[in-house]
Amino acid sequence: MRNLSFVSLLFLLLLPGCISLKPSGVGPCRATDTTGIIGKSPFTGQYEKMLFRAAVDIRSQRLTGLILVKKVSDSVTHVFFSNEIGMTYFDFIMKDDGFVTEYCFEPMNKKALIGIFRTCFELMLKYDIREDGRKIYCDRSTGAMIVSGTSGRYKTWSGRGPETGSIFINGMTNFSDKTFIRFSNFTSGVPSSVIIKNPFIDLKMQLEMISF
């Protein structure tokens, strides 16, 4: 029985890792005009400060509040999450050469979890696929171009989503930080809704922009 329980636990841990980063229904693409590919985060170069209403679910736990994203300089960005009464959940600093935890609420202050948050926010805010080595595919049902390659330390896929007007970025460095991001409700090229998922820890972040 003990061995059976161990096998069951191992299966549950490995199952999220089987979810493919590559979108379904993707095949070879004959298109030669690549101007329509999604090769950058829609937030790249777009903001000085953004405020989101946030709901963060990790398994059965839910945190709600506000996430502030603020550029301190061209190479430094703060990502700050607090609840409605001012209690801080985390304060991260994203730099060109690294990721710093200024503060993290103790129950979440785990290296592995912080690494997953790093992947979420770096892909959301800094995704910029390298042209060398990228490959272009097409969605068989819509004909939309899908691009795979690398952005910084991440293996990535990106393109237009199945929902009208949405785009997606999928990225990972390893099976535990596999991340799926959907951007929607665009105004002047800027999305007001962002959903971020990590199936390994059953993480779902729902962000609704309040100000830009």
SEGUKE-158603 format. One record per residue (C-alpha): residue number from 1; y, x, z; residue in three letters; chain. Coordinates in Angstrom, 3 decimals. Each point is the difference from the previous one (the first is absolute). Last residue first. Example, Ala and Ser with C-alpha at 12.3 -4.5 7.8 and 13.67 -1.06 7.14 Angstrom:
BEGIN
GUGU  pos     north      east        up  code  unit
GUGU    2    -1.060    13.670     7.140   SER     A
GUGU    1    -3.440    -1.370     0.660   ALA     A
//
This chain:
BEGIN
GUGU  pos     north      east        up  code  unit
GUGU  212    52.556    -2.146   -17.275   PHE     A
GUGU  211    -0.288    -2.773     2.529   SER     A
GUGU  210    -2.642    -2.419     1.261   ILE     A
GUGU  209    -2.983     1.212    -2.032   MET     A
GUGU  208    -3.335    -1.599     0.775   GLU     A
GUGU  207    -2.798     2.383     1.010   LEU     A
GUGU  206    -3.605    -1.000     0.583   GLN     A
GUGU  205    -2.207     2.763     1.328   MET     A
GUGU  204    -3.767    -0.483    -0.012   LYS     A
GUGU  203    -2.427     2.383     1.651   LEU     A
GUGU  202    -3.743    -0.708     0.090   ASP     A
GUGU  201    -0.679     3.527     1.298   ILE     A
GUGU  200    -1.828     1.171    -3.134   PHE     A
GUGU  199     1.470    -2.795    -2.151   PRO     A
GUGU  198     3.524     1.458    -0.054   ASN     A
GUGU  197     2.458    -2.550    -1.318   LYS     A
GUGU  196     3.725     0.001    -0.769   ILE     A
GUGU  195     1.909    -3.129    -1.054   ILE     A
GUGU  194     3.605     0.363    -1.153   VAL     A
GUGU  193     2.529    -2.764    -0.696   SER     A
GUGU  192     3.678     0.437    -0.935   SER     A
GUGU  191    -0.712     2.167    -3.031   PRO     A
GUGU  190     2.928     1.862    -1.641   VAL     A
GUGU  189     0.431     0.032    -3.796   GLY     A
GUGU  188     3.100    -2.192    -0.003   SER     A
GUGU  187    -1.823    -2.564     2.151   THR     A
GUGU  186    -3.780     0.279     0.243   PHE     A
GUGU  185    -2.190    -2.462     1.880   ASN     A
GUGU  184    -3.073     2.256     0.100   SER     A
GUGU  183    -1.409     3.386     1.059   PHE     A
GUGU  182    -3.707     0.415     0.767   ARG     A
GUGU  181    -1.433     3.037     1.784   ILE     A
GUGU  180    -3.646     1.038     0.400   PHE     A
GUGU  179    -0.891     2.962     2.221   THR     A
GUGU  178    -3.118     2.144     0.418   LYS     A
GUGU  177     0.736     1.946     3.199   ASP     A
GUGU  176    -3.610     0.099     1.263   SER     A
GUGU  175    -1.619     0.900    -3.334   PHE     A
GUGU  174     2.105     3.138    -0.481   ASN     A
GUGU  173     3.377     1.001    -1.501   THR     A
GUGU  172     0.717    -3.505    -1.239   MET     A
GUGU  171     2.060    -2.178    -2.314   GLY     A
GUGU  170     0.408    -3.438    -1.550   ASN     A
GUGU  169     3.432    -1.061    -1.279   ILE     A
GUGU  168     0.554    -3.545    -1.238   PHE     A
GUGU  167     2.546    -1.993    -1.974   ILE     A
GUGU  166     0.999    -3.662     0.128   SER     A
GUGU  165     2.042    -2.064    -2.444   GLY     A
GUGU  164    -2.685    -2.609    -0.622   THR     A
GUGU  163    -3.002     0.560     2.261   GLU     A
GUGU  162    -2.767     2.050    -1.631   PRO     A
GUGU  161     1.760     3.243     0.902   GLY     A
GUGU  160     1.819     2.391    -2.296   ARG     A
GUGU  159    -1.006     3.623     0.292   GLY     A
GUGU  158    -1.067     2.770     2.335   SER     A
GUGU  157    -3.026     2.145     0.815   TRP     A
GUGU  156     0.192     3.014     2.276   THR     A
GUGU  155    -1.600     3.130     1.424   LYS     A
GUGU  154     2.424     1.186     2.653   TYR     A
GUGU  153     1.240     3.425     1.100   ARG     A
GUGU  152     3.229    -0.177    -1.979   GLY     A
GUGU  151    -0.487    -2.799    -2.487   SER     A
GUGU  150    -3.199     0.356    -1.981   THR     A
GUGU  149    -1.486    -1.738    -3.016   GLY     A
GUGU  148    -0.834    -3.481    -1.211   SER     A
GUGU  147     2.161    -2.286    -2.126   VAL     A
GUGU  146    -0.508    -3.675    -0.845   ILE     A
GUGU  145     1.567    -1.530    -3.106   MET     A
GUGU  144     0.043    -3.783    -0.270   ALA     A
GUGU  143    -2.266    -1.453    -2.703   GLY     A
GUGU  142    -0.372    -3.200     2.033   THR     A
GUGU  141    -3.767    -0.545     0.174   SER     A
GUGU  140    -1.309     3.499    -0.784   ARG     A
GUGU  139     2.555     1.711     2.268   ASP     A
GUGU  138     0.840     3.183    -1.834   CYS     A
GUGU  137    -0.486     3.677     0.766   TYR     A
GUGU  136     2.271     3.057    -0.006   ILE     A
GUGU  135    -1.040     3.307     1.539   LYS     A
GUGU  134     2.162     2.427     1.979   ARG     A
GUGU  133    -0.949     3.656    -0.024   GLY     A
GUGU  132     3.504     1.372    -0.350   ASP     A
GUGU  131     2.500    -2.829     0.263   GLU     A
GUGU  130     0.073     0.100     3.796   ARG     A
GUGU  129     0.223    -3.407     1.649   ILE     A
GUGU  128     2.969    -0.774     2.218   ASP     A
GUGU  127    -0.775    -1.981     3.165   TYR     A
GUGU  126     2.714     0.695     2.587   LYS     A
GUGU  125     0.739    -3.294     1.770   LEU     A
GUGU  124    -3.167    -2.107     0.043   MET     A
GUGU  123    -2.395     2.896    -0.583   LEU     A
GUGU  122     1.609     2.072     2.750   GLU     A
GUGU  121     0.191    -3.037     2.277   PHE     A
GUGU  120    -3.651    -1.021    -0.178   CYS     A
GUGU  119    -1.391     3.557    -0.043   THR     A
GUGU  118     1.977     0.915     3.105   ARG     A
GUGU  117    -1.160    -3.183     1.738   PHE     A
GUGU  116    -3.593     1.097    -0.673   ILE     A
GUGU  115     0.696     3.452     1.455   GLY     A
GUGU  114     1.554    -1.642     3.058   ILE     A
GUGU  113    -3.249    -1.918     0.443   LEU     A
GUGU  112    -2.118     3.172    -0.219   ALA     A
GUGU  111     2.212     1.946     2.407   LYS     A
GUGU  110     0.067    -2.747     2.600   LYS     A
GUGU  109     3.198    -1.225     1.631   ASN     A
GUGU  108    -0.677    -3.669    -0.647   MET     A
GUGU  107    -0.773    -0.972     3.629   PRO     A
GUGU  106     2.798     2.395     1.105   GLU     A
GUGU  105     2.874    -1.462    -2.023   PHE     A
GUGU  104     0.995     2.783    -2.404   CYS     A
GUGU  103     3.081     2.225     0.120   TYR     A
GUGU  102     1.571     2.741    -2.097   GLU     A
GUGU  101    -3.165     0.307    -2.076   THR     A
GUGU  100     0.701     2.478    -2.798   VAL     A
GUGU   99    -1.225    -0.030    -3.615   PHE     A
GUGU   98     0.141     3.044    -2.261   GLY     A
GUGU   97     1.669     2.210    -2.594   ASP     A
GUGU   96     2.160    -2.520    -1.849   ASP     A
GUGU   95     0.658    -1.687     3.311   LYS     A
GUGU   94    -0.943    -3.373     1.444   MET     A
GUGU   93     1.068    -0.573     3.608   ILE     A
GUGU   92    -1.915    -2.627     1.945   PHE     A
GUGU   91     1.204    -2.205     2.854   ASP     A
GUGU   90    -2.651    -2.296     1.404   PHE     A
GUGU   89    -0.555    -3.141     2.059   TYR     A
GUGU   88     3.442    -0.129     1.598   THR     A
GUGU   87     0.852    -2.897     2.329   MET     A
GUGU   86     3.322    -1.532    -1.063   GLY     A
GUGU   85    -0.458    -3.672     0.871   ILE     A
GUGU   84    -1.029    -1.032    -3.525   GLU     A
GUGU   83    -2.589     2.757    -0.324   ASN     A
GUGU   82     0.581     3.520    -1.237   SER     A
GUGU   81    -1.031     2.049    -3.051   PHE     A
GUGU   80     1.995     3.030    -1.259   PHE     A
GUGU   79    -0.634     1.879    -3.249   VAL     A
GUGU   78     2.468     2.901    -0.266   HIS     A
GUGU   77     0.468     1.840    -3.314   THR     A
GUGU   76     0.732     3.700    -0.611   VAL     A
GUGU   75     0.217     1.873    -3.347   SER     A
GUGU   74     3.053    -1.538    -1.658   ASP     A
GUGU   73     1.589    -0.451     3.429   SER     A
GUGU   72    -0.214    -2.364     2.963   VAL     A
GUGU   71    -1.513    -2.754    -2.085   LYS     A
GUGU   70    -0.731    -3.055     2.105   LYS     A
GUGU   69    -2.987    -2.348     0.040   VAL     A
GUGU   68     0.241    -2.565     2.790   LEU     A
GUGU   67    -3.066    -2.058     0.849   ILE     A
GUGU   66     0.584    -3.140     2.052   LEU     A
GUGU   65    -2.320    -1.948     2.265   GLY     A
GUGU   64    -3.568    -1.182     0.190   THR     A
GUGU   63    -3.178     1.623     1.303   LEU     A
GUGU   62    -3.395    -1.638    -0.427   ARG     A
GUGU   61    -3.377     1.094     1.400   GLN     A
GUGU   60    -3.318    -1.437    -1.178   SER     A
GUGU   59    -0.715     2.692    -2.622   ARG     A
GUGU   58     3.302     1.778    -0.431   ILE     A
GUGU   57     2.682    -2.512    -1.024   ASP     A
GUGU   56     3.604     1.080    -0.557   VAL     A
GUGU   55     2.640    -2.690    -0.562   ALA     A
GUGU   54     3.394     1.286    -1.091   ALA     A
GUGU   53     3.512    -1.309    -0.721   ARG     A
GUGU   52     1.438     2.780    -2.091   PHE     A
GUGU   51     3.236     2.008     0.114   LEU     A
GUGU   50     0.912     2.506    -2.702   MET     A
GUGU   49     2.445     2.928     0.097   LYS     A
GUGU   48     1.239     2.496    -2.583   GLU     A
GUGU   47    -1.945    -1.504    -2.877   TYR     A
GUGU   46    -1.071     0.133    -3.625   GLN     A
GUGU   45    -1.003     3.612    -0.670   GLY     A
GUGU   44    -3.689    -0.945    -0.002   THR     A
GUGU   43    -0.331    -3.539     1.406   PHE     A
GUGU   42    -1.966    -1.372    -2.959   PRO     A
GUGU   41    -2.507     2.800     0.699   SER     A
GUGU   40    -0.537     2.035    -3.136   LYS     A
GUGU   39    -2.384     0.178    -2.954   GLY     A
GUGU   38    -0.322    -3.672    -0.929   ILE     A
GUGU   37    -0.562     0.218    -3.752   ILE     A
GUGU   36     2.278    -1.835    -2.406   GLY     A
GUGU   35     1.423     3.038    -1.798   THR     A
GUGU   34    -3.521     1.112    -0.975   THR     A
GUGU   33     0.207    -0.876    -3.699   ASP     A
GUGU   32    -3.272     1.246    -1.559   THR     A
GUGU   31    -2.196    -2.960     0.953   ALA     A
GUGU   30    -3.677     0.416    -0.845   ARG     A
GUGU   29    -1.227    -0.570     3.563   CYS     A
GUGU   28    -3.512     0.488     1.315   PRO     A
GUGU   27    -1.143    -2.437     2.711   GLY     A
GUGU   26     1.038    -1.646     3.269   VAL     A
GUGU   25    -1.540    -3.292     1.140   GLY     A
GUGU   24    -0.057     0.938     3.679   SER     A
GUGU   23     2.684     2.233     1.460   PRO     A
GUGU   22    -1.019     3.577     0.895   LYS     A
GUGU   21     0.286     0.711     3.729   LEU     A
GUGU   20    -3.483    -1.449     0.353   SER     A
GUGU   19    -1.146    -1.625     3.225   ILE     A
GUGU   18    -3.068     1.999     1.097   CYS     A
GUGU   17     1.949     1.632     2.845   GLY     A
GUGU   16     0.335    -3.406     1.650   PRO     A
GUGU   15    -3.839    -0.183     0.269   LEU     A
GUGU   14    -0.459     3.424     1.596   LEU     A
GUGU   13     1.058    -0.981     3.513   LEU     A
GUGU   12    -1.942    -3.263    -0.030   LEU     A
GUGU   11    -3.108     1.770    -1.297   PHE     A
GUGU   10     0.245     2.666     2.700   LEU     A
GUGU    9     0.235    -2.693     2.655   LEU     A
GUGU    8    -3.072    -1.763    -1.371   SER     A
GUGU    7    -1.929     3.292    -0.166   VAL     A
GUGU    6     0.921     0.770     3.621   PHE     A
GUGU    5    -1.066    -3.461     1.138   SER     A
GUGU    4    -3.344     0.416    -1.781   LEU     A
GUGU    3    -0.526     3.367     1.635   ASN     A
GUGU    2     0.608    -1.536     3.453   ARG     A
GUGU    1    -2.355    -2.833    -0.805   MET     A
//
